[in-house]
Amino acid sequence: MRRPMKQERKFTVVIERDEGGYYVATVLALRGCHTQAKTLDPLMKRVREAIEVCLGDEEDQSGSLELVGIQPISL
């Protein structure tokens, strides 16, 4: 018996650099889903792991968001 294939989900990840030089990734569609690393390769591995953890904690996985744009605002 074959297992049904998992439906692939896409997530938009915002990557920023903090004052200490670390890269910080935020998954917009998953509340509280963040991770950080000193370089981009480990960051991408960690963000995948963080998404898996957040999806395991998320009860309603039906909605998804599409990034429309990012607008800087100065105060």
MOCORVEN-V13974 format. One record per run of one state. SS is the DSSP state (helix for helix, strand for strand, loop for the rest). FROM is the first residue (numbers start at 1). LEN is the number of residues. Records with the same first field share a line. If there is no record, write none. Layout:
SS=FROM-LEN / FROM-LEN
This chain:
loop=1-12 / 18-5 / 28-6 / 38-2 / 58-18
strand=13-5 / 23-5 / 34-4
helix=40-18
